[in-house]
Amino acid sequence: MQFLDIHDPDFEQQFAAILARGEETGREVEQVVLDIIADVRQRGDEALLDYTRRFDRLAVDSVAALQVSDDEFDYAFAKVAADELAALKLAVERVARFHEKQKQETWLSTNEPDILLGQMITPLERVGIYVPGGKASYPSSVIMNAVPARVAGVGEIVMVAPTPGGEINPHVLVAARLAGVDRVFRLGGAQAVAALAYGTATVPRVDKITGPGNIYVATAKKLVFGQVGIDMIAGPSEILVINDGSGNPAHLAADLLSQAEHDELASSILITTDRGFGERVAAEVERQLAALSRETIARKSWETYGAVIVAGTLEEAISFSNRIAPEHLELAVANPFGILPLIRNAGAIFLGHFTPEAAGDYLAGPNHTLPTGGTARFFSPLSVDDFVKKSSLVYFSEGGLNRLGREIVRIAELEGLEAHGKSVSVRLGGGSGVQS
């Protein structure tokens, strides 16, 4: 862990390693992914079976056997305790309620008597959601990806998830059923992304792929973009906590570790105006680390990409945060709403001392699929908008075209596009086709 002062002359150099984490995909990774995509396109189901045997140690005769059956869903519900089921149902309800407010309707403007303009909202027909597996199980990722798709009105939701050894977490399956997933395949990695993007005899081609994954999954999503839509290229998780010396150091230490335990590349940063408070938080992180079941992962993350930064003022801390554009931003200050208007770039903002980032991860309501690596400067959280498309609507009556047609022709002439202008002028003046 680095203890830094924002005024140190070498601060930028010291902090550079944290900013650069996960930045380089590596040509070798990209080439591996390109080969996998090409193989899946060429051999389809046969390639998927080979990769599943190799990477997930699961041998079956057909990809159809990798689809989770109704009996397996029933078994999963039987395995999940009543209080766990209630918590998952509450999360689905709250996330759905929040995303319902994001829905847009088709609209028409009738401001002009002879022209109608508007926008038509159409849900995507089929989407694929990728749910990570391996180091942990993530029913919350199922909910955050599937619920907005269902709220948007997507016709079919296909879920893929890596299942080493063939086992799939019952909570993940229960979350999938509660959130409205239609089909689940035991498929992971770049091969699952390729299957969703191009389709195979068994896995249907989708219109968009959402959900986080490892570097191979992220690279695959980047490489199939254009063939299908994607939500974003997700990098390692991150949290930035702005603090003014108020609050409980144990609380903030726990918040920092909530990201550090994700994986070794996660970044947890505290920027405070009170050096003594920062020292107490750092000491508390060390104390809490020893009790974590994922201590090895969290410690590697904290020691490599964790930092406590001392700023002279809250304004300095906020300016730093806006430059970093963190995925998760906690305003752990006495008056969080007072500084909220100054925040420009953040995936999700958590206000006050009793709003831990984990509340947003699970059931507050907003989506936890957030832009990482500074992309909050131009990306937004996953939302209903990601699962619909918008078509512009244009209607001109004869009078409307006569009223505006000559200006349309003039602009076409400015661009030297004669046929464009002709398509309008031929309709003017009763269809004479004479351009004035």
N, C-alpha and C positions, 0 to 999 in steps of 0.2 A: 504494500500500500504506500502511495506517495502522499506526504504531507507538504503541501505547497502554499506559497503566498502569491497571490495574483500580481503583486508588484515585483516579484523576483525578476531580475534581468533575463534569466534563462527559463522563465516560466513556460513560454510557448514551446521551447525545445523539450522540456521535461514532459509536457502534456501531449506532445505529438504522438507518442506511441499509443496512447489511449484512443485518440481520434482515428488512427490508422488501423485499428484492430479489425480484422475481417474484411479489409478493403480489397485485398488481392485475391481473386479467385484462383489464379494460377493456371497457366496454360495446360498443365497436365490434367487438372480437374476438368477443364472445359473439353479437352480432347476425349477423356473418358466418357463424359456425358454425351458428346456428339456421337460417339460410337454406339452408345446404348440406344440413343434415339433412332439412329439409322437401323440398328438391329431390330428394334421393335416395329419400325415401319415396314421392314422387309419380311420378318418372320412372325409378327403378330403374337398370337397366344403362345406359340412354341418358345419364343424368346422370353416372354413373361414367366413361363414355367421354369426355364433354365435359371433366370436371375433369382427367382424365389427359392429355388433349391440352393443356389450358391450363397445368397446373402441372408436369407431368413431360415435356412435349414429346414425347409418345408417342402416335401415331395408329394405332389398329387398328379393325377392323370390328366386333369383339364383345368382351365381357368375357371370354368363354371363351379368347380369344387371349392374354389377360393372365395366364392360369394357366401356371405353369412346367411344361414337359413333361418326360417321362422322359428324352428325349434331352438336354435341357438339364442335367438332374441328372448324367447320364453325362459330359457335356462338362466340367462343373464338377469332378467327381472326377479327370478326366484333367488338368485345369489345376493342381490343388493338389499341391504337392511332398510327397514321402513323409514328411518330418519334420514338415511342417505338419499333415498328416492324422493322424499319430501324436499330436501335441499336442492336437488337437481330440478324438480318441478318448479320450485320458487325461482331458480335462476332463469329457466326458460320463460316463465311468465313475465319476469321483470325485464329481461332483454327484449322480449317481443313487444312489451308495452312501450319501451323507449323507442324501438325502431319503427313502430307504427306511426310515430310523430314525424318520421322522415319521409313518409310516402308523399309522392306528388301525383297530381291528377292531370289527365289530358285537358288542355285548355284551348279556347278559340277567342281571338280578339275581334270584336265587331266595332272598333272605333271608326272605321271608314265604311261608308255605306256600300261601296262597290268592290271592296277587297276584304277577304278573310285571311288572317294569319294565326298560326297556333303551333302547338307542340303536342305530339302524341307520345304517351308513355307506354312502353311495351315490355313486359318481363321477358327475360331470357328463357329459352325453351329448356335447356338442360345445363347444369353446372356441375363441376367436380370440386369436391373439397378434400384437401390433403390434411390429414391429422397425424402429427408426429407420434412416433413410438420409440421404443428402445430405452432411453435413459429414464423415462417416466411416462405415465399415461395421462392424457389430457382431455377428460370429458368437457372441460370448459372450452377448449378449442372447437369441439364439435358444435357446441351451442352457439358460440360467437360467429361461426361461419354459416351454419345451417339456418338459424333463426331468421336473420335478415333476408336470406334467399327465399325462405318460405313466406315471410311477410310481403316481399316484393311480388310474389305470385309466380315464382319459377316453376316450370312444369315438372321437372324431375331433378332430384338432387342425388348425385352419385358420390359416395365417400370411399376413399382409399386410405389405408393405414398399414404401415409395416407391422408384422406380427412375428417376431423371431420365435421359432419353434411352433408357430401356428396358434399360439394362445393370444386371445384378444381380451382386453380388460372388460369385465362386465359393466363397469360404470360408463365406459366409452360407448358400449352398445346401447345401454339404457338411454344415455344422452342422445344418441342418434335417433332412436325411436321417438323420444319425447320432442325432439327438435324438428322432426318431419323428414328425416333422410329416407330416401326410397330404396337405395341399394348400397350395400357395403361390401367391398372387396378387400381381402387380405393381400394387399399389394403396397409396396413402398418404394422409395428411392426414385432416381431419374426414370426408371422404367415405368413406374406408375404414372408419372407426369406425361411421358411419351404416349402411353396407352390412352389417357384421357384426351390428349391433344389430337391424336390421329385416329383413334379407334382401332379395335381389333375385332375378331369374330365374336368375342364375348363382351369385352369392355366397350361401352358406347362412347362415341366421340362427343365431347361437350363443347359448349360455347365459351366457357370461362373456367379458369382454375384459380381457386383461392386457398389460402392456408399456408402456414409456415413449415419449414423443414430444414434439414441440414444443408451444407454447402452444395451437395450434389443436387438436391431438390431445388434450391434457389437458382442454381445455374441452369438446370433444365427448364425451369419456368421462364427464365430470361431468353433461352434459346428457342422456345416454342412460341414466344409472344409474336403475334401477327397471324399465326395459324389459329390461335385462340386468344382470348383476352386473359389477363392476369390481374390480380389485385395490386401487388407491389412485390418488389424484391426484398424479402425480409432478411435482415442481418441479425447479429447477436443482440440480445436484449440489453436494455440500459435504463438506469434511473438517475435523475439529478434531483437533489434536495436542496432547496434554498432555505436558509435559516438565519434568524436574527439573534440567536442566543437564547430564545425562549423554548419551552417545551422540555420533554424528558429525553435525555440521551439514549436511554434503553429503547425507547420507541423508534427513534430514528435509526439506531443500529439495526434493529429488527427489519426496518423497511429496506435498508441497504442490502441486507443479507437475503431478503426475499427475491432480489434479482440475481445476486451472486450465485445462488443455488441452482439457477437455470442451467448454466453450462460454464465451462472454463473461460469462454470469450465474453461473457456478460460483463457489463461495466456499471459500477455503483459509485456515485460521486456525491459528496456533500460539499456545498459551498456556503460558508458561514461568515458572519461579520464578527464572531466572537471566537478567538483562538482557543481559549480555555474550554469552551463548550465543544469545539471540534476535537480537542484532545480527549475529552470525556467520551464522546461518541466513538472515537477510534478504539479506546480502551474497552468500551462495552461491546464493540464488534468482536474483539479478540475473545472476550469472555463467552459470548453467545456462540461463536464458531465451534467451540469445543463440544457443545451439546447438540449440534446438528447431525442428523443422520446422513446428510449429503455434505459433510464437512470437507472432504477431499476436493470436490468440485467447487464449493463455495470459497474455500481458502485459496485455491489456485486463481479463481476469478478476482478475489479481493486483493491478493498480493500482486497480481499482474496488472489489473485494470481498475483497481479501486483507488480513490483519492479523497483526501480532505483538503479543501482549498480555502484559504482565508482571503476575504475581500474587505476592502476598506468601508464600503457602504452597501446597502441593499441595491442601490442603482447599479453599482459595479457588478454585483452578483447577477442581477437581471440581464444586464447587457451581455455578460458571459453566457448565460443560459440561452438567450436569443440567438447567439452565434452558434452554439452547440446544437440547438433545435432537438432537445431530447425526446425520446419515445415517451417516457413517463416523467412528469415534472411534479414534485411535491412542493407546495408553498407552506413550509412548516414555520410560519411566522405568526406574530401576535395578531396582525390584521391582514389576512390573505386577500380579502376583497379590495383592500386599498391599493395593492400592487397589481392585481389582476389585469387592469387596463394596460399595463406596461408590457405584458407578456405577448410576444408576437409569434413565436415558433415553438410548438410543443404538440406531441401526439395526443396526450391526455393530461389534464391538469387536476391535481388533487389539492383541495384547499383546507388548510387548518391542521391542527394537531391530532384530530380524531378521524382523519380520512386516509387510512393507509392505502397504498397502491393496490394491495391485494383485494380491496373492496371492488375496485374496477375490474380486476382480473376475473371475478366470479359472478357477481350478481347485482351490482349497482344498477346496471342497465345499459350504459354505453358499451361500445364494442372494445374488446381488448386486442384486436388485431390492428396494430398501430405502426406508423412509419418509423424506421430505425435509421441509425447512421447519419443523422442530419437531414434526412429526407422529409422531416416534418416542415421544412421550409416550403415544400410544394406538394406534399401528399397529405391526405386526410385519413382518419380511421376508416376501416371497413364499414360500409353502411348499405342501406337499401339501394342507394344510387349505383352501387357496384353490380347490382343484379337486374338492372333495367337498362333499356336503351331508349333514346329520345329521337323522334323523327320530327322534322319541321313540316308544318302544313302550310301550303300556299294556295289560295284561290283568288283569281282575278276574274271579275265579270268583264264583259266586252267594254263597258264604260270605264272600268278601272284600268284596263290596258290602254285604252285610248287616252286616259288622263296622264299616265306615267310613261307610256311607251316611247315617246321621242327622247326622253332623258335616258332610258335604258339603251336606246340605239346610240346615243352620243357616247356613252361610256364604252360600249362595244367598239365604236370607231376609234376611241382613244387607245384601245388595246390592239387595234388592228385585226380584230376578229370579225370579219365580214359576215360569216354565216350566223354568228350569234345575233348581230343586229338584224339580219334578214329574217330570222325566225320571229322577230317582233314586228318589223315594218311590214311584213307580208300580211299581218293581221290588222294593220291600222287602216283607217279610212275605208272600211267595208271590204278589206281583203284585196286591195288593188296590187299589193306587192311593190308599189312604187315608194322608194325611200327618199325622203326630202332632206 
